[in-house]
């Protein structure tokens, strides 16, 4: 209708039109310019340990088969038969050495290569066509701490380039132990009636909403550690938000200011190792602490011990939640969860909740972490259900004849400011109740949507 991207995302006034949440044409462009181009999270390699193991997931609206081949490689192939467009794999997970389409029987290897068709002697796959051209379309795959990422942008930025400066901080969560993370069971999934960008922009480290929407965490005694802590203390901002031009971000918060269980722990004057022993970041036992020093730089370990990254997101549709939670023997077993917000048309999103523990953690700790994650960020959890109440209401407003012309305000901008002595790179914003990181999310969105 003549509306341009700059009419919807107003870079001069830091506003976004509510129409972005419902516009069908915009959604169609997002499928091609964002979801067909960026790296997307699909799962974890611990889900497919053996040759032939597969899972079926979605890269936005594109359904894919993620399968381990005989060489042990993880492959991601479009689950669309090149013959007539049927889904080749109709299951959700399993083990198959061959994937055969039910429509006319074309068969494919776990890596997507075409094997053959029934009545092949009669050349039912074509007289003149090289078999090598008849395979499933293959995505480019990267494993990061065992997490399976894929992109259709074969010649585009590498995964490290996609992460940019945030990698230094992400490594502290995903690449810190010898044997990495393990997914605890299949992901939980549910569909919400809202556009993917409603939760997507919140995953750009919206710390502000925690004070109000998740107030029950403070009232229930989980969060809110000291006098300067976050409950009713919005002006006393603490912590540091880290971000980058790719739109990713993480909220780094001192544990003793955030969680009651650490409020009286004597961290003052302690060495990095002593702090780690008192803190035990989520999922790390005292015995595992030497692994942190082996896998991370001294500066990264120091950050993990003092002001660890906890919550944030990867553009476009991943939320990261590494949350401390009390353990009966002291310390924190915590919760490690990743959510993806998978578009299901302009008006729906599938919320996929991946729950992790470190592979080397004791079984009891894994059980605790599964329970903590389900209780906090699960489909019936105490945190995410707050959000699930809000997002669909925003969507209803985005459809109103008058209200859809409202604009979302991202004008609480602090500006990039490097705290003294800060070791990591990226864009840094002291405090956590601002719009900077979420505005960076929108700028990453604008950049990709502007590229043809
Ligand atoms: Fe798959 Fe025909 S559509 S074999």
Boltz pocket constraint, residues with backbone or C-beta under 6 A from the ligand:
constraints:
  - pocket:
      binder: B
      contacts: [[A, 81], [A, 82], [A, 83], [A, 84], [A, 85], [A, 86], [A, 101], [A, 102], [A, 103], [A, 104], [A, 105], [A, 106]]
      max_distance: 6.0
